[in-house]
């Protein structure tokens, strides 16, 4: 997890002061019901000027709370979006160091899903941490304390209800977190299927296998639908659970206050109802936070899995290529995409400097694979590849990429200008 938390250190100020400003807003929010209760209970003893002063004081409190909330929102936006931008940069930089063999294990679509959807989940989690992680629990605890000041018996009833609610939330969290992990895996698989269908659409049409591909897609889509249905059903139980438990609590309190009406003033009763309402809203927010952090933890694990992968290719220190008579030599080269069987076995070739060589063969006979080995997009299993009589592993990565080029028969363009596509962003001399 530390691999993805390094970038958050530069936002220490936002992570510290953002929640504190939200806490100040929560303190003001907790104070208002008791002030209103005092005004209601003592309205006959107050003069008009005193009521005006109370109203002005409440207005100042509200403006301070609004200012604190605005500052906290700014810190949340700055930290979350900045962190997301930095993490995307680090993630893209890291996967660019991995070999094709390592990247193929996950697939392009799964990596795109991580750099977009998963990092977005982490951005939301950081934003919610600054805005709500301190505020919501404080509202719950603060409201409970204020209720206990008014009436201990009612406070005990509220506390018991919160314990029951916490147990429900924990059970729902455990179930939904497992479903979220399973859902992410199936989304990755579906994205791979969609990409393969789009890339190979001509082949699919030529062999008339559209119906087969539709069935495969529908199967994967149905799995995602079933898991999403379960996940949303379980997650959405949080809000009705909160409302049912806390509404029952309100009924109990109203019944208690009816029996002991002489012990609770009208202002205090209204304050208690306001505090319970605040607690209800805060618990609903906490429930939503649990859903957000369930997704965030799952996304963090998926990104961490990639960031922990160490590049399996080691490069040498030679940064210049000195030409010799032998341009490219492959000695007893063997290569396999998997451990079960060798795709290329005991291959030998010697290409002299200035020679033009044509490699002819059937589809999937290994022509492109040989080119990928010469450019070191993959490492060979056995044998040796020499570039101008030096082992290919002795060269720096940039040296190889600058001197060995592949021009594919398949056109691949970036969504940029023709000039940028031709130059690949390199300035013309």
C-alpha positions in Angstrom: 0.0 0.0 0.0 2.9 2.4 0.6 3.7 2.4 -3.1 0.6 4.4 -3.8 0.7 6.6 -0.6 4.1 8.3 -1.3 2.5 11.0 -3.4 0.1 12.0 -0.7 2.9 13.3 1.6 3.1 16.6 -0.3 -0.5 17.3 0.7 0.1 17.1 4.5 -1.2 20.7 5.0 -4.5 19.9 3.2 -4.8 16.6 5.0 -4.4 18.2 8.5 -6.1 21.5 8.1 -8.9 20.4 5.8 -10.5 18.0 8.4 -9.9 20.6 11.2 -11.9 23.2 9.3 -14.7 20.7 8.8 -14.5 19.9 12.6 -15.0 23.6 13.3 -18.1 23.6 11.1 -19.3 20.5 13.0 -18.8 22.2 16.4 -20.9 25.1 15.2 -23.6 22.7 13.9 -23.7 20.9 17.3 -24.0 24.2 19.1 -27.0 25.6 17.2 -29.8 23.3 18.5 -29.0 24.0 22.2 -28.9 27.8 21.5 -32.3 27.5 19.7 -33.6 25.4 22.7 -32.5 28.2 25.1 -34.3 30.8 23.0 -37.5 28.7 22.9 -37.5 27.9 26.6 -36.8 31.5 27.7 -38.5 33.5 25.0 -40.9 35.1 27.6 -37.9 36.4 29.6 -36.0 37.8 26.6 -36.4 41.3 25.4 -36.6 42.1 21.7 -33.0 43.4 21.7 -31.7 40.2 23.4 -33.5 38.0 20.7 -31.9 40.2 18.0 -28.4 39.7 19.6 -29.0 35.9 19.7 -30.0 36.0 16.0 -26.9 38.0 15.1 -24.7 35.6 17.1 -26.3 32.6 15.3 -25.8 34.3 11.9 -22.1 34.9 12.7 -21.8 31.2 13.7 -23.4 30.2 10.4 -21.1 32.4 8.4 -18.0 31.0 10.2 -19.2 27.5 9.5 -19.8 28.3 5.9 -16.3 29.8 5.6 -14.7 26.7 7.3 -16.6 24.3 5.0 -15.5 26.3 1.9 -11.9 26.2 2.9 -12.1 22.5 3.6 -13.8 21.8 0.2 -10.9 23.7 -1.5 -8.3 21.6 0.4 -10.2 18.4 -0.5 -10.3 19.2 -4.2 -6.6 20.3 -4.3 -5.3 17.2 -2.4 -7.5 14.6 -4.2 -7.1 15.8 -7.7 -3.4 16.6 -7.2 -2.8 13.1 -5.7 -4.7 11.5 -8.6 -2.7 13.3 -11.2 0.6 12.3 -9.6 -0.4 8.7 -9.1 -1.5 8.4 -12.8 1.9 9.8 -13.8 3.8 7.3 -11.5 1.6 4.4 -12.6 2.1 5.1 -16.3 5.9 5.6 -15.7 6.0 2.2 -13.8 4.1 0.2 -16.4 6.3 1.6 -19.2 9.3 -0.1 -17.5 7.6 -3.5 -17.5 8.2 -6.0 -20.3 5.5 -7.0 -22.8 5.3 -10.4 -21.1 4.5 -8.8 -17.7 1.9 -6.5 -19.3 0.2 -9.3 -21.2 -0.4 -11.1 -17.9 -3.0 -8.3 -17.1 -4.0 -7.0 -20.4 -4.3 -3.5 -21.7 -8.0 -3.0 -20.8 -7.3 -4.0 -17.2 -4.5 -1.5 -16.9 -6.6 1.2 -18.5 -9.4 0.4 -15.9 -6.8 0.9 -13.1 -5.5 4.2 -14.4 -9.0 5.6 -14.8 -11.7 4.0 -12.6 -9.5 2.8 -9.7 -7.5 6.0 -9.4 -10.7 7.9 -9.5 -12.0 5.8 -6.6 -8.9 6.8 -4.6 -9.4 10.5 -5.4 -12.9 10.3 -4.1 -11.7 8.5 -0.9 -9.1 11.2 -0.2 -11.7 14.0 -0.8 -14.2 12.3 1.5 -11.4 11.8 4.2 -10.9 15.6 4.3 -14.5 16.5 4.1 -16.3 13.9 6.2 -14.1 11.4 8.1 -13.8 13.6 11.1 -17.0 15.5 10.7 -19.5 12.7 10.6 -18.2 10.7 13.7 -17.9 14.0 15.6 -21.5 14.9 14.8 -22.7 11.4 16.1 -20.6 11.6 19.3 -21.2 15.3 19.9 -25.0 14.9 19.4 -24.9 11.9 21.8 -23.1 14.0 24.4 -25.5 16.9 24.0 -28.5 14.6 24.4 -26.9 13.1 27.6 -26.6 16.7 29.0 -30.3 17.2 28.4 -31.5 13.7 29.5 -29.3 10.7 30.4 -32.0 8.1 29.9 -32.7 9.2 26.3 -28.9 9.3 25.6 -28.6 5.6 26.7 -31.4 4.7 24.4 -29.7 6.5 21.5 -26.3 4.8 22.4 -27.9 1.3 22.2 -29.5 2.1 18.9 -26.1 3.3 17.5 -24.4 0.0 18.7 -27.1 -2.0 16.9 -26.6 0.2 13.8 -22.8 -0.2 13.9 -23.2 -4.0 13.9 -25.5 -3.9 10.9 -23.0 -1.6 9.1 -20.1 -3.9 9.8 -21.9 -7.0 8.4 -22.9 -5.1 5.3 -19.4 -3.8 4.8 -17.8 -7.3 5.0 -20.2 -8.7 2.4 -20.0 -5.8 0.0 -16.2 -5.6 0.1 -15.9 -9.2 -1.2 -18.5 -8.5 -3.9 -16.7 -5.4 -5.0 -13.4 -7.3 -5.5 -15.2 -10.0 -7.5 -17.0 -7.3 -9.6 -13.7 -5.6 -10.5 -12.2 -8.8 -11.7 -15.2 -9.5 -14.0 -15.2 -5.9 -15.3 -11.5 -6.4 -16.3 -12.4 -9.7 -18.1 -15.3 -8.0 -20.0 -13.1 -5.1 -21.1 -10.5 -7.6 -22.5 -13.3 -9.4 -24.4 -14.6 -6.1 -25.8 -11.2 -5.0 -26.9 -10.4 -8.3 -28.6 -13.8 -8.2 -30.4 -13.2 -4.6 -31.7 -9.6 -5.3 -32.7 -10.5 -8.6 -34.5 -13.9 -7.4 -35.9 -12.9 -8.1 -39.5 -11.7 -11.6 -38.7 -14.9 -12.3 -36.7 -17.0 -11.2 -39.7 -14.9 -13.2 -42.2 -15.4 -16.5 -40.3 -19.0 -15.6 -39.5 -18.6 -16.0 -35.7 -20.6 -13.0 -34.6 -23.1 -15.1 -32.7 -20.4 -17.0 -30.8 -18.8 -13.7 -29.8 -22.1 -12.3 -28.8 -22.8 -15.3 -26.6 -19.4 -14.9 -24.9 -20.0 -11.2 -24.3 -23.5 -11.8 -23.0 -22.2 -14.5 -20.5 -19.6 -12.1 -19.1 -22.1 -9.2 -19.1 -24.6 -11.4 -17.2 -22.0 -12.3 -14.6 -21.3 -8.5 -14.0 -25.0 -7.9 -13.9 -25.6 -10.6 -11.2 -22.7 -9.4 -9.0 -23.6 -5.7 -9.4 -27.2 -6.6 -8.5 -26.1 -8.3 -5.3 -23.6 -5.6 -4.5 -26.1 -2.8 -4.9 -28.7 -4.6 -3.0 -26.4 -5.3 0.0 -24.9 -1.7 -0.1 -28.3 -0.1 -0.3 -29.5 -1.8 2.8 -27.4 0.7 4.8 -29.8 3.7 4.3 -33.1 1.9 5.1 -31.4 0.2 8.1 -30.4 3.6 9.4 -33.8 5.1 8.8 -35.7 2.2 10.4 -33.5 2.0 13.5 -33.3 5.7 14.1 -37.0 6.3 13.4 -37.9 3.7 15.9 -35.6 5.6 18.3 -37.5 8.8 17.7 -40.8 7.0 18.5 -39.3 5.7 21.7 -38.1 9.1 22.7 -41.4 10.8 22.0 -43.2 8.1 24.0 -40.7 8.6 26.9 -41.0 12.4 26.8 -44.8 12.1 26.8 -44.6 10.1 30.1 -42.1 12.4 31.7 -43.1 15.6 30.0 -42.5 17.6 33.2 -38.8 16.7 33.1 -38.2 17.8 29.5 -38.9 21.3 28.3 -40.2 22.0 24.8 -37.0 23.6 23.7 -34.9 20.6 24.9 -37.3 18.2 23.2 -36.9 20.0 19.9 -33.1 20.0 20.5 -33.1 16.3 21.0 -35.1 15.7 17.8 -32.6 18.0 16.0 -29.7 16.1 17.4 -31.2 12.8 16.3 -31.9 14.2 12.9 -28.2 15.3 12.7 -27.1 11.8 13.8 -29.4 10.2 11.2 -27.8 12.3 8.4 -24.3 11.6 9.7 -24.9 7.8 9.9 -26.2 7.9 6.4 -23.1 9.7 5.3 -21.0 7.2 7.2 -22.8 4.4 5.4 -22.0 6.0 2.0 -18.4 6.5 3.2 -18.2 2.7 3.9 -19.3 2.1 0.3 -16.8 4.6 -1.0 -13.9 3.1 1.0 -14.9 -0.4 0.1 -14.3 0.5 -3.5 -11.2 2.5 -2.6 -9.5 -0.3 -0.7 -10.3 -2.7 -3.5 -8.9 -0.2 -6.1 -5.8 0.4 -3.9 -5.0 -3.3 -3.8 -5.4 -3.6 -7.6 -3.0 -0.6 -8.2 -0.6 -1.9 -5.6 -0.4 -5.3 -7.3 0.9 -3.5 -10.4 3.2 -1.1 -8.6 4.9 -4.0 -6.7 5.9 -5.8 -10.0 9.6 -5.3 -10.5 10.8 -5.1 -14.2 12.1 -8.5 -15.3 14.5 -7.0 -17.9 17.9 -5.8 -16.9 19.8 -3.5 -19.3 23.5 -2.9 -19.7 25.6 0.3 -19.7 26.5 0.6 -23.4 25.0 3.9 -24.6 26.5 3.9 -28.2 26.4 1.4 -30.9 29.6 0.8 -32.9 28.9 -0.8 -36.2 30.7 -4.0 -37.2 30.4 -6.5 -40.1 27.8 -8.5 -38.3 24.7 -6.4 -37.7 22.4 -9.0 -36.1 23.2 -12.6 -35.0 20.8 -15.0 -33.4 22.5 -18.1 -31.9 20.4 -21.2 -30.9 17.6 -18.9 -29.9 14.6 -20.4 -28.1 11.5 -18.6 -27.0 8.1 -19.4 -25.6 5.1 -17.3 -24.6 4.3 -19.8 -21.9 6.2 -22.6 -20.1 4.3 -25.4 -21.8 5.9 -25.3 -25.2 8.6 -23.5 -27.1 7.3 -21.2 -29.9 10.8 -20.8 -31.4 13.5 -23.4 -31.0 17.2 -23.5 -32.0 16.9 -20.6 -34.4 20.1 -19.2 -36.0 20.6 -16.3 -38.4 23.5 -14.0 -39.3 22.5 -10.6 -40.9 25.4 -8.7 -42.3 25.6 -4.9 -42.2 23.9 -3.4 -45.2 22.0 -6.6 -46.1 18.2 -6.6 -46.8 16.6 -9.8 -45.4 13.0 -11.0 -46.0 11.4 -13.4 -43.6 8.6 -15.4 -45.2 6.2 -17.7 -43.4 2.6 -18.6 -42.6 0.5 -16.6 -40.2 1.6 -17.2 -36.6 4.8 -18.8 -37.7 6.9 -16.4 -35.6 7.9 -13.6 -38.0 6.7 -10.8 -35.7 8.0 -12.6 -32.6 11.5 -12.6 -34.1 11.3 -8.8 -34.6 10.1 -8.4 -31.0 13.1 -10.4 -29.8 15.5 -8.3 -31.8 14.0 -5.1 -30.4 14.0 -6.8 -27.0 10.3 -6.4 -26.4 10.6 -9.9 -25.1 13.6 -11.8 -23.6 14.7 -15.1 -25.1 14.6 -18.3 -23.0 17.8 -19.8 -24.4 20.6 -18.8 -26.8 22.0 -15.4 -27.6 21.2 -12.3 -29.6 24.1 -10.1 -30.7 23.8 -6.6 -32.1 27.0 -5.6 -33.8 28.8 -8.4 -32.0 27.7 -7.3 -28.6 25.0 -9.1 -26.5 21.7 -7.3 -26.7 21.5 -7.3 -22.9 24.7 -5.1 -22.7 23.0 -2.1 -24.2 20.9 0.5 -22.5 17.2 0.5 -23.2 17.2 3.9 -24.8 20.1 2.9 -27.0 18.2 -0.1 -28.4 15.0 1.9 -28.9 16.9 4.7 -30.7 18.7 2.4 -33.2 16.3 -0.4 -33.8 12.8 0.4 -35.2 9.8 -1.6 -36.2 7.3 -0.3 -38.8 4.2 -2.4 -38.5 2.0 -3.3 -41.4 -1.0 -2.3 -39.3 -1.5 1.5 -39.2 -1.6 2.9 -35.7 -2.3 6.6 -35.1 -2.5 8.9 -32.1 -5.4 11.4 -32.0 -3.0 14.2 -32.8 -1.9 16.1 -35.9 -0.2 14.3 -38.9 3.0 16.1 -38.1 3.0 14.7 -34.5 2.2 11.2 -35.7 5.0 11.3 -38.2 7.6 12.7 -35.8 6.2 10.8 -32.8 6.7 14.2 -30.9 10.4 14.4 -31.8 11.5 17.8 -33.1 12.7 17.9 -36.6 16.4 18.9 -37.0 
